[in-house]
Amino acid sequence: MHDLAALEADGVTATFVASTEFVAATDAQARALGFAAVPAVYVAHPIQDRTDAEMAALADEALPRVLAAVTRGSSES
């Protein structure tokens, strides 16, 4: 989260991906750092026991949200 805050402060669009288990923790840390503008992309929890195919499916599902997050405010399509 500290890295994201630094990137955003430097004008670099940032986001992060985490599992839904960490929504409250990431919200709290963002508030503590004084920024909540970085969009998060959350995927289903848990992660550690997933097969490669399940991980690929999670990534495929999350990709449009990741792309939307990192291109927010962009004038390019």
HELIX and SHEET records of a PDB file:
HELIX    1   1 HIS A    2  ALA A    9  1                                   8    
HELIX    2   2 THR A   20  PHE A   22  5                                   3    
HELIX    3   3 VAL A   23  LEU A   33  1                                  11    
HELIX    4   4 ASP A   52  VAL A   70  1                                  19    
SHEET    1   A 2 PHE A  16  SER A  19  0                                        
SHEET    2   A 2 ALA A  40  VAL A  43  1                                        
END                                                                             
